[in-house]
Amino acid sequence: MLFKKKFLSIFLLFLLSIILTANADDDQPSVIVVGAGVSGIAAASKLMENGFKNVKILEAEDRIGGRIHTAKMGDKLVELGAQWIHGVEGNVAYELASPHGVVDKGDEGVDKMHERVIDSAGNAVNQKDVDDVNEFSQKAENDLVEYAEKNKNKPLGEYFQNEIDKYIEEHPKWKENKKGFTHLHDMIMVSIYSADSWNDVSTVTVKDFHICPGPFFVNWKTNGYKTILDILMKRFPKPEEELPVMSNTVLNAEVSSIDYSDPNGKVTVKTTNGDTHTADHVIVTCSVGVLKDVHKSLFKPVLPEDKQKAIEGTGFGNAAKIYLSYDVPWWHEDMNNGFGLFWLDKDLEMLEKDDEKKWLQGLVGVYAVEHKPNLLDAWVAGKYSRDMEKLTDEQVKNHVVEVLQKFFGKTHNMTEPTEMMRTKWDSNKHFKGIVSYRSVKSDPEVVNPTKLSEPVGEGKPVILFAGEATSPHHYSAVHGAIESGWREAERIMAQHPNVKS
């Protein structure tokens, strides 16, 4: 009898352990995050912080960060990807970083793209004229709000070209170089939106994108933008509180297939190195540039038609940076806020005919790098950045040095750079560019960040989408990417209220 009671007790304990294990499994869904960019890191961190233990990140590159890429250049850190926090009020990137003293608001009075301009004959443009043009540009941007209300989904370029035409009629001194004057404004616009041309960007962006008030160029001192990843993962400022994000991240794991056809709701994810993973939910955070390239072959079955339209119709562009390091700075303090490069018409026309050097038309400005006294940063806008990526490092370096001599040789004792580093986002198949924009080629009612962010799955979201392009009001921005990662984590958390942190 005693034996039977013991046996019964053991059996009941065994049965209870099975039930508890089953319940634990139910309360611990598996989540795969595709991409270890800032949105993927934000999503995984949020889930882990709230008790989700079965979270894995698959990253195609050999590093985390995605389009945040703080790299070593000699003894300094440079930003090959995101560089500044834009605005402070309502900006989660600033709110995360500011308490730790790792960011610098810089000159809070400077929010223009170019405080100074120099032309291709090597002459600094009269500062009064520059100030007047900046004032015109600011007024044009303010008036654009009303224009956009009345002219939905029109090209920004159409509006600005009309305003420039009127301005030049009233200021005939610019007529001789109207083409170069217009080109500089076009390049400034496309460097902001990362489109090929200002005629590609829709006026819907004026209403939909919400600017965070405050200084526009908040820099990371000497720490690097990568610090935001450490803050999200809680390994900074207290390493002992680090979430297990890195230990659950698989690098060099390019995803080749996401199969969500299982009627039981399980998703099978395969990588090019032959590994197979299963999950209850998959958060896709790769860039729209990548999705445009692979979505038809990546997802099984193919995504719903409206999702495909949202991917294919979202604008996705490129820009580039070229860092030059010098033993001793040859520039003056006036380089701190940068110089806009104003190509005179005759020089612009010569560049257009030179197949190898035509990319220099996109060289929009040159800037001293904050907290890095020996570094210059040259920005290349739009389609010209893609042309630059096709050249060798030696060609790019020689071209840039030649242009700097042309623009600054008269006024500065220039020296040769000791090192050069450049970005190549468009030619990297894991990115295919840098950020999204609202395209004039697509119906904004059909193609927009909200449509892009909608999950796929009957009854429960099995395929979810995060990343800057899915942020309704902060697309193209790091803070938008972070918000989108948190949003999708919270969507999963709502599906599993029994998981406890």
Disulfide bonds with the S-S distance in Angstrom:
none
